[in-house]
């Protein structure tokens, strides 16, 4: 399943956004 990959990517994006804040 690629759902895990998408989930990881989403988590990474949110983490990056939080870090930028």
mmCIF entry with sequence, helices, sheets and N, C-alpha, C, O atoms, coordinates in Angstrom:
data_MODEL
# 
_entry.id   MODEL 
# 
_entity.id                         1 
_entity.type                       polymer 
_entity.pdbx_number_of_molecules   1 
# 
_entity_poly.entity_id                      1 
_entity_poly.type                           'polypeptide(L)' 
_entity_poly.nstd_linkage                   no 
_entity_poly.nstd_monomer                   no 
_entity_poly.pdbx_seq_one_letter_code       
;(UNK)(UNK)(UNK)(UNK)(UNK)(UNK)(UNK)(UNK)(UNK)(UNK)(UNK)(UNK)(UNK)(UNK)(UNK)(UNK)
(UNK)(UNK)(UNK)(UNK)(UNK)
;
_entity_poly.pdbx_seq_one_letter_code_can   XXXXXXXXXXXXXXXXXXXXX 
_entity_poly.pdbx_strand_id                 A 
# 
loop_
_entity_poly_seq.entity_id 
_entity_poly_seq.num 
_entity_poly_seq.mon_id 
_entity_poly_seq.hetero 
1 1  UNK n 
1 2  UNK n 
1 3  UNK n 
1 4  UNK n 
1 5  UNK n 
1 6  UNK n 
1 7  UNK n 
1 8  UNK n 
1 9  UNK n 
1 10 UNK n 
1 11 UNK n 
1 12 UNK n 
1 13 UNK n 
1 14 UNK n 
1 15 UNK n 
1 16 UNK n 
1 17 UNK n 
1 18 UNK n 
1 19 UNK n 
1 20 UNK n 
1 21 UNK n 
# 
_struct_asym.id          A 
_struct_asym.entity_id   1 
# 
_struct_conf.conf_type_id            HELX_P 
_struct_conf.id                      HELX_P1 
_struct_conf.pdbx_PDB_helix_id       AA1 
_struct_conf.beg_label_comp_id       UNK 
_struct_conf.beg_label_asym_id       A 
_struct_conf.beg_label_seq_id        3 
_struct_conf.pdbx_beg_PDB_ins_code   ? 
_struct_conf.end_label_comp_id       UNK 
_struct_conf.end_label_asym_id       A 
_struct_conf.end_label_seq_id        20 
_struct_conf.pdbx_end_PDB_ins_code   ? 
_struct_conf.beg_auth_comp_id        UNK 
_struct_conf.beg_auth_asym_id        A 
_struct_conf.beg_auth_seq_id         3 
_struct_conf.end_auth_comp_id        UNK 
_struct_conf.end_auth_asym_id        A 
_struct_conf.end_auth_seq_id         20 
_struct_conf.pdbx_PDB_helix_class    1 
_struct_conf.details                 ? 
_struct_conf.pdbx_PDB_helix_length   18 
# 
_struct_conf_type.id          HELX_P 
_struct_conf_type.criteria    ? 
_struct_conf_type.reference   ? 
# 
loop_
_atom_site.group_PDB 
_atom_site.id 
_atom_site.type_symbol 
_atom_site.label_atom_id 
_atom_site.label_alt_id 
_atom_site.label_comp_id 
_atom_site.label_asym_id 
_atom_site.label_entity_id 
_atom_site.label_seq_id 
_atom_site.pdbx_PDB_ins_code 
_atom_site.Cartn_x 
_atom_site.Cartn_y 
_atom_site.Cartn_z 
_atom_site.occupancy 
_atom_site.B_iso_or_equiv 
_atom_site.pdbx_formal_charge 
_atom_site.auth_seq_id 
_atom_site.auth_comp_id 
_atom_site.auth_asym_id 
_atom_site.auth_atom_id 
_atom_site.pdbx_PDB_model_num 
ATOM 1  N N  . UNK A 1 1  ? 0.842  -1.215 0.000  1.00 0.00 ? 1  UNK A N  1 
ATOM 2  C CA . UNK A 1 1  ? 0.000  0.000  0.000  1.00 0.00 ? 1  UNK A CA 1 
ATOM 3  C C  . UNK A 1 1  ? 0.871  1.256  0.000  1.00 0.00 ? 1  UNK A C  1 
ATOM 4  O O  . UNK A 1 1  ? 1.901  1.303  0.672  1.00 0.00 ? 1  UNK A O  1 
ATOM 5  N N  . UNK A 1 2  ? 0.462  2.247  -0.739 1.00 0.00 ? 2  UNK A N  1 
ATOM 6  C CA . UNK A 1 2  ? 1.239  3.513  -0.770 1.00 0.00 ? 2  UNK A CA 1 
ATOM 7  C C  . UNK A 1 2  ? 0.687  4.492  0.267  1.00 0.00 ? 2  UNK A C  1 
ATOM 8  O O  . UNK A 1 2  ? 1.168  5.617  0.410  1.00 0.00 ? 2  UNK A O  1 
ATOM 9  N N  . UNK A 1 3  ? -0.323 4.034  0.974  1.00 0.00 ? 3  UNK A N  1 
ATOM 10 C CA . UNK A 1 3  ? -0.927 4.931  2.004  1.00 0.00 ? 3  UNK A CA 1 
ATOM 11 C C  . UNK A 1 3  ? 0.119  5.305  3.045  1.00 0.00 ? 3  UNK A C  1 
ATOM 12 O O  . UNK A 1 3  ? 0.167  6.441  3.517  1.00 0.00 ? 3  UNK A O  1 
ATOM 13 N N  . UNK A 1 4  ? 0.951  4.336  3.394  1.00 0.00 ? 4  UNK A N  1 
ATOM 14 C CA . UNK A 1 4  ? 1.992  4.625  4.407  1.00 0.00 ? 4  UNK A CA 1 
ATOM 15 C C  . UNK A 1 4  ? 2.927  5.718  3.900  1.00 0.00 ? 4  UNK A C  1 
ATOM 16 O O  . UNK A 1 4  ? 3.321  6.610  4.651  1.00 0.00 ? 4  UNK A O  1 
ATOM 17 N N  . UNK A 1 5  ? 3.271  5.639  2.641  1.00 0.00 ? 5  UNK A N  1 
ATOM 18 C CA . UNK A 1 5  ? 4.186  6.654  2.071  1.00 0.00 ? 5  UNK A CA 1 
ATOM 19 C C  . UNK A 1 5  ? 3.524  8.030  2.125  1.00 0.00 ? 5  UNK A C  1 
ATOM 20 O O  . UNK A 1 5  ? 4.133  9.012  2.548  1.00 0.00 ? 5  UNK A O  1 
ATOM 21 N N  . UNK A 1 6  ? 2.284  8.079  1.696  1.00 0.00 ? 6  UNK A N  1 
ATOM 22 C CA . UNK A 1 6  ? 1.556  9.364  1.696  1.00 0.00 ? 6  UNK A CA 1 
ATOM 23 C C  . UNK A 1 6  ? 1.467  9.902  3.122  1.00 0.00 ? 6  UNK A C  1 
ATOM 24 O O  . UNK A 1 6  ? 1.673  11.091 3.365  1.00 0.00 ? 6  UNK A O  1 
ATOM 25 N N  . UNK A 1 7  ? 1.160  9.012  4.054  1.00 0.00 ? 7  UNK A N  1 
ATOM 26 C CA . UNK A 1 7  ? 1.037  9.431  5.456  1.00 0.00 ? 7  UNK A CA 1 
ATOM 27 C C  . UNK A 1 7  ? 2.361  10.007 5.947  1.00 0.00 ? 7  UNK A C  1 
ATOM 28 O O  . UNK A 1 7  ? 2.397  11.041 6.614  1.00 0.00 ? 7  UNK A O  1 
ATOM 29 N N  . UNK A 1 8  ? 3.426  9.331  5.611  1.00 0.00 ? 8  UNK A N  1 
ATOM 30 C CA . UNK A 1 8  ? 4.764  9.819  6.030  1.00 0.00 ? 8  UNK A CA 1 
ATOM 31 C C  . UNK A 1 8  ? 5.044  11.182 5.401  1.00 0.00 ? 8  UNK A C  1 
ATOM 32 O O  . UNK A 1 8  ? 5.561  12.085 6.058  1.00 0.00 ? 8  UNK A O  1 
ATOM 33 N N  . UNK A 1 9  ? 4.705  11.317 4.149  1.00 0.00 ? 9  UNK A N  1 
ATOM 34 C CA . UNK A 1 9  ? 4.951  12.602 3.466  1.00 0.00 ? 9  UNK A CA 1 
ATOM 35 C C  . UNK A 1 9  ? 4.140  13.709 4.141  1.00 0.00 ? 9  UNK A C  1 
ATOM 36 O O  . UNK A 1 9  ? 4.645  14.803 4.393  1.00 0.00 ? 9  UNK A O  1 
ATOM 37 N N  . UNK A 1 10 ? 2.886  13.405 4.423  1.00 0.00 ? 10 UNK A N  1 
ATOM 38 C CA . UNK A 1 10 ? 2.023  14.408 5.071  1.00 0.00 ? 10 UNK A CA 1 
ATOM 39 C C  . UNK A 1 10 ? 2.613  14.807 6.411  1.00 0.00 ? 10 UNK A C  1 
ATOM 40 O O  . UNK A 1 10 ? 2.650  15.987 6.763  1.00 0.00 ? 10 UNK A O  1 
ATOM 41 N N  . UNK A 1 11 ? 3.070  13.820 7.147  1.00 0.00 ? 11 UNK A N  1 
ATOM 42 C CA . UNK A 1 11 ? 3.675  14.107 8.459  1.00 0.00 ? 11 UNK A CA 1 
ATOM 43 C C  . UNK A 1 11 ? 4.896  14.990 8.272  1.00 0.00 ? 11 UNK A C  1 
ATOM 44 O O  . UNK A 1 11 ? 5.104  15.947 9.017  1.00 0.00 ? 11 UNK A O  1 
ATOM 45 N N  . UNK A 1 12 ? 5.685  14.668 7.292  1.00 0.00 ? 12 UNK A N  1 
ATOM 46 C CA . UNK A 1 12 ? 6.906  15.447 7.032  1.00 0.00 ? 12 UNK A CA 1 
ATOM 47 C C  . UNK A 1 12 ? 6.555  16.896 6.697  1.00 0.00 ? 12 UNK A C  1 
ATOM 48 O O  . UNK A 1 12 ? 7.193  17.828 7.185  1.00 0.00 ? 12 UNK A O  1 
ATOM 49 N N  . UNK A 1 13 ? 5.554  17.070 5.877  1.00 0.00 ? 13 UNK A N  1 
ATOM 50 C CA . UNK A 1 13 ? 5.145  18.432 5.476  1.00 0.00 ? 13 UNK A CA 1 
ATOM 51 C C  . UNK A 1 13 ? 4.689  19.214 6.708  1.00 0.00 ? 13 UNK A C  1 
ATOM 52 O O  . UNK A 1 13 ? 5.086  20.363 6.903  1.00 0.00 ? 13 UNK A O  1 
ATOM 53 N N  . UNK A 1 14 ? 3.862  18.591 7.528  1.00 0.00 ? 14 UNK A N  1 
ATOM 54 C CA . UNK A 1 14 ? 3.369  19.287 8.720  1.00 0.00 ? 14 UNK A CA 1 
ATOM 55 C C  . UNK A 1 14 ? 4.526  19.633 9.642  1.00 0.00 ? 14 UNK A C  1 
ATOM 56 O O  . UNK A 1 14 ? 4.558  20.710 10.236 1.00 0.00 ? 14 UNK A O  1 
ATOM 57 N N  . UNK A 1 15 ? 5.467  18.719 9.757  1.00 0.00 ? 15 UNK A N  1 
ATOM 58 C CA . UNK A 1 15 ? 6.635  18.951 10.627 1.00 0.00 ? 15 UNK A CA 1 
ATOM 59 C C  . UNK A 1 15 ? 7.439  20.120 10.058 1.00 0.00 ? 15 UNK A C  1 
ATOM 60 O O  . UNK A 1 15 ? 7.877  20.996 10.803 1.00 0.00 ? 15 UNK A O  1 
ATOM 61 N N  . UNK A 1 16 ? 7.624  20.132 8.782  1.00 0.00 ? 16 UNK A N  1 
ATOM 62 C CA . UNK A 1 16 ? 8.396  21.209 8.144  1.00 0.00 ? 16 UNK A CA 1 
ATOM 63 C C  . UNK A 1 16 ? 7.702  22.556 8.379  1.00 0.00 ? 16 UNK A C  1 
ATOM 64 O O  . UNK A 1 16 ? 8.343  23.557 8.701  1.00 0.00 ? 16 UNK A O  1 
ATOM 65 N N  . UNK A 1 17 ? 6.386  22.553 8.211  1.00 0.00 ? 17 UNK A N  1 
ATOM 66 C CA . UNK A 1 17 ? 5.618  23.802 8.428  1.00 0.00 ? 17 UNK A CA 1 
ATOM 67 C C  . UNK A 1 17 ? 5.786  24.261 9.876  1.00 0.00 ? 17 UNK A C  1 
ATOM 68 O O  . UNK A 1 17 ? 6.024  25.440 10.139 1.00 0.00 ? 17 UNK A O  1 
ATOM 69 N N  . UNK A 1 18 ? 5.663  23.338 10.792 1.00 0.00 ? 18 UNK A N  1 
ATOM 70 C CA . UNK A 1 18 ? 5.800  23.684 12.212 1.00 0.00 ? 18 UNK A CA 1 
ATOM 71 C C  . UNK A 1 18 ? 7.201  24.211 12.494 1.00 0.00 ? 18 UNK A C  1 
ATOM 72 O O  . UNK A 1 18 ? 7.377  25.146 13.275 1.00 0.00 ? 18 UNK A O  1 
ATOM 73 N N  . UNK A 1 19 ? 8.172  23.616 11.867 1.00 0.00 ? 19 UNK A N  1 
ATOM 74 C CA . UNK A 1 19 ? 9.558  24.033 12.088 1.00 0.00 ? 19 UNK A CA 1 
ATOM 75 C C  . UNK A 1 19 ? 9.774  25.446 11.550 1.00 0.00 ? 19 UNK A C  1 
ATOM 76 O O  . UNK A 1 19 ? 10.477 26.254 12.157 1.00 0.00 ? 19 UNK A O  1 
ATOM 77 N N  . UNK A 1 20 ? 9.168  25.725 10.421 1.00 0.00 ? 20 UNK A N  1 
ATOM 78 C CA . UNK A 1 20 ? 9.331  27.055 9.804  1.00 0.00 ? 20 UNK A CA 1 
ATOM 79 C C  . UNK A 1 20 ? 8.719  28.117 10.710 1.00 0.00 ? 20 UNK A C  1 
ATOM 80 O O  . UNK A 1 20 ? 9.210  29.243 10.782 1.00 0.00 ? 20 UNK A O  1 
ATOM 81 N N  . UNK A 1 21 ? 7.643  27.748 11.398 1.00 0.00 ? 21 UNK A N  1 
ATOM 82 C CA . UNK A 1 21 ? 6.979  28.703 12.291 1.00 0.00 ? 21 UNK A CA 1 
ATOM 83 C C  . UNK A 1 21 ? 7.994  29.030 13.345 1.00 0.00 ? 21 UNK A C  1 
ATOM 84 O O  . UNK A 1 21 ? 7.715  29.820 14.247 1.00 0.00 ? 21 UNK A O  1 
# 
